[in-house]
Amino acid sequence: MGFLFPQPTDEFLNKEIYNESYPLYDTQWTEASASFRRQAYRSLFPHPLLGLIPKNPGKALDVGCASGYWMHELKKLGWDVSGLDISEDAIEAIRSLGFEGSLGSIEKTKLENESFDLILLSAVLEHLHDPVAALRNSWAALRPGGFVVIDVPNLGSVETNIFKENWSFFAVGHLFYFTEDSLRRMLSESHFAPEVFVRKSSELTTGYSFARRLRVPWGMPPFMLGTGLQLFLNLVDQSGELFCRARKTQ
């Protein structure tokens, strides 16, 4: 398991990272058509999270819901979904779209016990100072047999070893980096039973890493360089994202 040192304070993160310019707080992108590059990539590799969502819909919580992309996707699959986020603007935005939303952090917010069947932690745990507290609060809020579905940076991937310091997931806002073993241990110690791990990237992360290594803006050259490598890493299950579904145990 890797971590950022020194750890930035909440005050710094809220001012410099999670402000009005943070891309995921842009409410327009959920309605926009995907770019050609994203459509092409998605045609080859559907988003890994979609295969991990339980088939029997119930009540779900999208943690770090931002502008509501996954709330829309879960609703399409029949889930009764609400959101949790640290941004007041994000919560106001999803409420305007007809969703229930609560302001707060999964590390500290007291959720109603045994009130959800699914908690989605997509690109969340790596942003937190205390991911174990987040998992324990999620466990308490889940009904018996409920699930967490998780997406984190995969520090143990071949992709990480190829790009090293130019790996696209290295960022000031990412406080922790996980391997399958460290995530499995953290889940087990938080009374979850991991069921499945997937090491495929939902985005063309190698393209962004190539752009970093070549010191060029993101565009067609990094896209072309990254596509073949990304497809290979996804096929051999060694990409830079780690997905997991785990079930609550007693």
VEXDO-854267 format. One record per residue (C-alpha): x, y, z. Coordinates in steps of 0.5 Angstrom, whole numbers, padded with zeros to 4 digits, always signed. Example, Ala and Ser with C-alpha at 12.3 -4.5 7.8 and 13.67 -1.06 7.14 Angstrom:
! VEXDO-854267
+0025-0009+0016/+0027-0002+0014/
//
This chain:
! VEXDO-854267
+0000+0000+0000/+0003+0007-0002/+0001+0014+0001/+0002+0021+0000/+0007+0024+0005/+0006+0029+0008/-0001+0029+0008/-0005+0035+0006/-0010+0038+0010/-0017+0038+0009/-0017+0046+0009/-0011+0045+0003/-0015+0040-0001/-0022+0044+0000/-0019+0050-0003/-0014+0048-0008/-0017+0041-0010/-0024+0040-0009/-0027+0047-0011/-0031+0050-0016/-0026+0048-0022/-0026+0041-0020/-0028+0037-0026/-0033+0032-0023/-0037+0038-0020/-0039+0040-0027/-0046+0039-0028/-0046+0039-0035/-0042+0033-0037/-0047+0028-0035/-0052+0030-0040/-0046+0031-0046/-0045+0026-0051/-0038+0022-0050/-0032+0024-0054/-0030+0019-0060/-0024+0017-0056/-0028+0015-0050/-0034+0012-0055/-0029+0008-0058/-0025+0005-0052/-0032+0004-0049/-0034+0000-0055/-0028-0005-0053/-0028-0005-0046/-0035-0003-0042/-0034+0000-0035/-0032-0005-0030/-0036-0002-0025/-0043-0005-0029/-0041-0012-0028/-0040-0011-0021/-0047-0008-0019/-0051-0013-0016/-0057-0016-0020/-0062-0015-0015/-0064-0008-0014/-0065-0004-0007/-0063+0002-0004/-0056+0005-0006/-0052+0010-0003/-0047+0014-0008/-0041+0016-0004/-0037+0022-0007/-0043+0023-0012/-0041+0029-0015/-0045+0031-0021/-0049+0025-0021/-0047+0020-0026/-0047+0014-0023/-0053+0016-0019/-0056+0016-0026/-0053+0009-0028/-0056+0006-0022/-0063+0009-0023/-0063+0006-0030/-0061-0001-0027/-0067+0000-0022/-0064+0002-0016/-0067+0007-0011/-0061+0011-0010/-0059+0017-0006/-0052+0021-0006/-0047+0023-0001/-0041+0029-0002/-0037+0034+0001/-0039+0039-0004/-0045+0044-0002/-0046+0045-0010/-0046+0038-0012/-0051+0036-0007/-0055+0042-0009/-0054+0040-0016/-0057+0033-0015/-0063+0035-0011/-0065+0039-0017/-0064+0033-0021/-0069+0030-0017/-0065+0025-0013/-0064+0025-0005/-0057+0028-0003/-0053+0029+0004/-0047+0033+0005/-0042+0030+0009/-0036+0025+0009/-0036+0018+0009/-0031+0018+0014/-0035+0022+0019/-0042+0022+0017/-0047+0018+0022/-0051+0014+0017/-0057+0010+0019/-0056+0003+0021/-0057-0002+0016/-0061+0003+0011/-0057+0001+0005/-0056-0005+0000/-0051-0002-0004/-0046+0003-0002/-0041+0005-0008/-0034+0008-0007/-0032+0009-0014/-0026+0014-0014/-0027+0015-0006/-0022+0011-0001/-0016+0014-0005/-0018+0021-0003/-0019+0020+0005/-0015+0021+0011/-0018+0015+0014/-0021+0010+0009/-0021+0005+0014/-0026+0009+0018/-0030+0010+0011/-0031+0002+0011/-0033+0001+0018/-0038+0007+0017/-0040+0003+0010/-0041-0003+0014/-0046+0000+0019/-0050+0003+0014/-0051-0003+0010/-0056-0009+0011/-0054-0016+0013/-0051-0019+0006/-0051-0012+0003/-0045-0010-0002/-0039-0005-0002/-0037-0004-0010/-0030+0000-0010/-0025+0003-0015/-0018+0005-0013/-0012+0006-0016/-0008+0000-0017/-0001+0001-0014/+0001-0007-0016/-0001-0006-0023/+0004-0007-0029/+0002+0000-0031/+0005+0003-0025/+0011-0001-0026/+0012+0001-0033/+0011+0009-0032/+0013+0010-0025/+0013+0017-0023/+0009+0019-0029/+0003+0014-0028/-0003+0018-0029/-0006+0016-0022/+0000+0020-0018/-0004+0026-0016/-0004+0031-0010/-0011+0029-0008/-0010+0022-0008/-0007+0020-0001/-0007+0013-0001/-0005+0007-0007/-0008+0000-0006/-0006-0007-0008/-0010-0013-0008/-0007-0015-0002/-0008-0009+0002/-0015-0008+0000/-0017-0015+0001/-0014-0014+0008/-0017-0007+0010/-0024-0010+0008/-0023-0017+0012/-0021-0013+0018/-0027-0008+0017/-0032-0015+0017/-0033-0015+0009/-0032-0021+0005/-0029-0019-0002/-0032-0023-0007/-0029-0021-0014/-0023-0017-0016/-0022-0013-0023/-0016-0010-0025/-0018-0006-0032/-0018+0001-0033/-0025+0005-0034/-0021+0010-0038/-0015+0011-0042/-0010+0012-0037/-0004+0010-0040/-0005+0015-0045/-0005+0020-0040/+0001+0017-0037/+0004+0017-0044/+0003+0025-0044/+0006+0026-0038/+0012+0022-0040/+0013+0026-0046/+0011+0032-0043/+0006+0034-0048/-0002+0036-0048/-0007+0030-0048/-0009+0029-0055/-0008+0024-0061/-0001+0022-0060/-0002+0020-0053/-0008+0017-0055/-0005+0013-0060/+0001+0011-0056/-0004+0009-0050/-0009+0005-0054/-0005-0001-0056/-0002-0002-0049/-0009-0001-0045/-0012-0006-0049/-0007-0011-0047/-0006-0009-0040/-0014-0010-0039/-0014-0017-0043/-0009-0019-0038/-0012-0016-0032/-0006-0011-0030/-0009-0004-0031/-0008+0002-0026/-0015+0001-0023/-0017-0004-0018/-0025-0006-0018/-0028-0010-0012/-0034-0012-0010/-0035-0014-0002/-0040-0017+0002/-0042-0015+0009/-0041-0020+0014/-0043-0021+0021/
//
